[in-house]
Amino acid sequence: MPATYDTIIVGLGGMGSAAAYHLAGRGRRVLGLEQYDPAHDRGSSHGRSRIIRQAYAEDPSYVPLLLRAYELWERLERETGRDLMTLTGGLMIGAPESDLVSGSLRSAREHDLPYEMLDAREIQHRFPSLNPRPNTVALFEKRVGFVRPEESVRAHLDRAEELGAELRFGEKVLSWEASEEKVRVETTAGSYESGRLVFSPGSWAPGLLEDLGIPFEVERQVMYWFEPERDPELFSAKRFPVFIWEPEDGRIFYGVPDRPDAVKAAFHHGGEKVQNPDTLDRDVRAEEVGLIRGYLREYVPALDGKLLEARACMYTNTPDLHFVIGGHPHYPQVVLACGFSGHGYKFCGVVGEVLADLITEGATSHPVDLFSPTRLSASRDGACS
């Protein structure tokens, strides 16, 4: 006889760990299933830091969720005594008409967020390590910083277990099916049944949720940590802001001062397509290092120093680069959280709260209509496997 639960969660990375925490906190009998170890580095919830910001260039409708996300990160810090979020201030840099700058400005104005606009001279005066071109501007926000993904996944998991969740690691989900009465999940270790099911599988969504018909695309990304070539004191988290930069060629890159001896740098999108997340190429090639070095040499010259570390991760993109959060089009007892398109981690806490709302109440007061699976779905009838 399969073990029975109120809710099964498939995937215990950023979103799944938060869902387990929120659901266990509401008294649900939760089973969480994860194919790897806790806070592993095989998917998308690793790499020391994830940027958190409020004047959201992607769409102003994200801002209410972000404001709640900040509250929940701070609450989790209080509950666990862990340092999960660091605020450094942040710059959104580019031409005035660039999507990054104009979109950030739109969100800031629509939601009355505090910000400053800086021209190239002021950028360089306040942050002398940056080298903007004359037509460059920046939107500066004080409430920008980074969240620590490995630590925050562990914090959510630990709290979920303290609240009664059962978490199983090293169990890969092989198949699932849903009927009117229950859902059943088969793993490499056994069978489980529950009344509700949450899918937060990260880059494994295309395989596990093939029936949705959503054309997810998994993209390989590389994160780099460079030691400053000179003036290391300018690159501490107390003096150097998080930045996201959209240069004239449109190839967005960013930097995060998440190590005392180095700054993380990476591109946002533009990576190779991944056919199978189980066989992701984790070796970083010399030409890849050379490409990011070229941008640092041009725009942040002092960061063109020693490469200390480089690690691969994955984005799981939707066609419109907005999230997929909501009920499965065919199975009302199944709730989805996937396709976070390289900008979702900062929302983990509030997404976990949304998922708990959808499971326990059937609806949420949070504004998530933009993320409805039905906007992209061309799903077929029948069970999944």
N, C-alpha and C positions, 0 to 999 in steps of 0.2 A: 504494500500500500504506500503510495507516494506521500512524503511529508507535506503537510498543508499549512499555508500561511495566509495572512490577510493580503499582503502585497509582496511580490517578488520584484527586485531591482536588478536588471542586467547591466553590468558595467559600474564599477566603483571608482572611477576617476573623479574629476572635478565635480561634474553634475550629479553623478550617482551617489557619491559620498555625501553631498549636501542633501539629496533627497532622502537618504537613509536617516540622516540626523533629524530632519524635520518630521518625517513620518513616525519615527520612533518616539519623538517628543510629543506626538499626538496620540500615543498609546496604541499604534498599529503593531501587529505582529509582523515584523519585517524580516525577509531573507534577502541579503545582498550577495550577488554572484560576480566574481571577478576572475578572469582567466590567468592573471599574473599576480605578483605579490602586491601588498599595499604600497601605494604611492610609487608605483613602478615608473620606469623611463622608456616604456615601449610604445607609448601612444602620444597624447597631446597635453598631459598635465605634469610636465616636468621642465626643468631648465632654469631653476632659481628664481625667476621673476616673470610676472605678467603685468603689463601696464594697466592701470586703472585711471580713468579720466571721466569728466562730466560733460563738457561741451562737445557732444558726440557728433562727429562729422558724418557718420553713417546715416543718421536720421534723428530728428528731435524726439521722436516717440520713444526712443530708448532712455531718455533722461530720467523720467520717474522711476524706472527700474534701477537705474544707476544710483539714485539717491537712496533708495532702499538697500541696495547692495552695500553701500558704505556703512549703513547702520548695522547690517548683519555681520560684516567683517569685524566691526568694532565689538559687537556683542560676543562673537566667537572668541575674540582675544580676551575679553573679560572672563568668559566661562572657563577657558583653558589656561590662561596665564601665558599664552604664547605670543610671540611677536610675528604677526602675519602680514601686516600692511605698513609700508613706509611711504610717507608723502614727501616729495622732493620739489614740488612745482614742476610744471611741464610746458613745453613749447610745441605748438603745431606750426610748422614752418613751410613756406612755399610762396608762390606768387599770389597776389590778392585774389585772383580768380580761380585758383586751384581748388579742386574738390575738398581737399583737406582743410584749407583755411576758410573757404567760404562756407563749407558745411559746419565747421566748428562754430563759426560766428553766428550762423543761423540758429543753432541749438542754444547758444549762450543767450542770444537776444530773446528767443521764444520762451525760455524758461527763467529769464532774469538771473542768470548765473554771473558771478563776478569774474571779470577778465580784464586784461590789458592788451592793446594792440601795439606792437613794436615794429619800427622800421629797421632796415638793415644796420644802420649806424647804432641804434639803441641795442639791437641784439648783440652786436659785437662788443659794445661798451659794457653791458651787463654780464655777458658770457663770452669772455675773450678767447675761449678755446674753439668757438664756432666761427666759420668763415662764409657768411652769406654773400650772395651776389647783390648788386645795388638794387635790383627790383624786388628783392625778397622781403616779406613781412612775416610776423609770427603772432599768433594768439597765445598769450601766456595765462595759465591758470595756476593758482596756488594749490588747489586740491587735487593735483595729479601726483601719481607715484606708482608704486608697484606692490603686488600681492605675491607672496611666496607659495608657489603651487604645491611643492612636495609637503611643506609644513602644514598648509591649510587642508590638503586631502587627509593627512594623518589626523589633524584636529577634528575634522568632521567624522572620520571613521571612529576615532576613540570616543567621541561624545555619543555617536549612534550606539556603540556597544554598551556604554554606560547606561543608556536609556532603554536597553533591552533588545536591540537589533541583533540578529544572527548573521554574521558575515563569513562567507566562505571564499577562500582564495585558491588559486591553482585549479579552478574548475571552468573549463571552456563550455559555453553553451553550444550545443549541437543542433537543436531544433526547438520549435515552440508551436503550440496550437491553441486556439481559443474557441470556446463554445459559449452558449448563453449562460451556463452555470459557472464556468471556471476557465482558468488558463492553466496549461501544463507546459513545463519547461524540462527538456532533457539536456543533461550535461555529461561530461566525461566521467562523472562520479555518481550519477543517479538521476532520479526523477522527482520533480516538485510540483505541487499544485497550489493555486491561490485564487482569491477572488479578483485581484487586480494585478496588473503587470506594468512596470515602468521600464522603458528602454532608454538607456543612456550609453550606447556602445561606442561612441567616438568614431574612429575611422573604420570600425567593423560594421557600421550602419548599412553600407551598400549590400553586404551579404546577408545580414540578419533581417533586413527590412526590404528585401528585393521586391516584395509584393506591392509596396507603395507606388512604385513607378517613378519615384523622384530620382532624377539623374545626379546623385551625389558624385562629387569628384574629389578624390583624396590627393593631396598635394604634399610633396616632400619639402620641408624647410630646414635650414641649417641656422643654428644659433652660434655666435662666436663671442669669445671674451678676449679683448685686447688690453695689454698693459700700455698705459700712456708712454709715449716716447720721451716726453718732457712735461714739466709742470704737473706732476701727479696730484698735488694738493688741489688743483682746479677741478679734479674729477671725482671728488668724494661726494657721497649722497647729500651732504650738507651744503655743498656749493654748486654741484652740477645737476641740472634738471633732466628728467626724462625728456626726450625729444622724439618727435615723429616728423620726418622731412619728406616733402614731395618736390623733388627737383624738376627742372624743366623737361626732362625726358619722361617724367611720370612714374619712375621706378621708386616707390616709397621705401624708405629704410628708417630704422629707429635705433635709439640708444638708451640704455638703462644702467645707472650706476649701482649695480646690485652686488658688487664685490669690493672690498677695501683696496684691492690691488688691480682692479680691472673694470672695464665697462663692457657690458653686453651690447652687441650690435647685430642686426639682421635685416633682411629684406622682408617686406610684407607682401606676400604673393609673388608670383613669377617662378615658383619652383616646378620641379618635374612631377608629372602625373604618376601616381602609385597604383599599380594594378592589384597588388596584394599586400595589405599592411603587415602580414606575418613575415614577409620577406623584404621589408624596407631596407634599402641600402643605407647603412649607418656610417660608412666610410666617407670622410670629407676629403674632396679632391683639391689639389693645389690650385686649379683654375677657379674653383669656387672661392677659396680664400683670396685669391688675387682680385676677383670681382668686387667683393665687399671692401677690400683694401683700397681699391680705386676710388670708391665713394668717400671713404673716410679721409683719404689723402686730399681730396678736393674740398670737402666740407667741414671736416673735423681733423685738421692735419696732425695734431699732437697725438691722436689715437692710432696713427699708423705705426704702432710699436709691435712688441712681441705678442704673438698669438699664444695664449695660455691654455685655451680650451675651445673645442668645437663639437657640437652635438646636433644630431638630426632629430626632428620631430615631424608631426603631420598636421595639416589642416584638413578638415572635411567640409568642402564647399557646397553650397546650394547655388543654383543658377543666378539668383538675385543677391546672393551673399548675406541674406537675412536668415535667422535661425528657424528651426523646425521645433515648435513646442505646441503640444495639444493632443487631443484624442485621435486615435487611429481612425481613419475614415470608415472602416468596416467593423471595428471591434471597440465598442464604447468602454470596455473594461481595460483597454490597453492605452497607455499614455506615452508620448514620445518626447524626447529631448535630444536633439542631434543636429548635425549640419551647422555647427557654430562658426564656420568660415573664417577661422583665425582671429576672431575678436570676441570670443565668448567667455573666457575664463573669469574675467572680472565680475561676471554676473552669477557665479556659482551659487552663492547663498540665496539670492532672490529667485533663481530658477528652481532651486530645491524647495523653496517656499511655494512657488507656483505649482510645482508637481504635487506637493502635499495637498494643496487646495483642490486640485483637479481630482486626486484620488479620494479624498475624504468628503468633499462637498460637491464635486461634479462641475465646479466653476471656480473662477478666481476673480478678485477685484483688481488685480494687476492688469495693465494694458498690454495684452499679448496677441491681439487680433492680427497684427502684422506677421506673426509667426505661424499662422494656421497651416497645418500640413496639407489641407485641401487646396491651397493656392498653387501647389506644385504637383500634387498627386495625380497619377493616372493609374491608380491601383486596380488590381484584379480581384475578383471574388475568390474565396477559398482560403484554406489554412496555409500557414507559412512553414517552411522547413529549410 
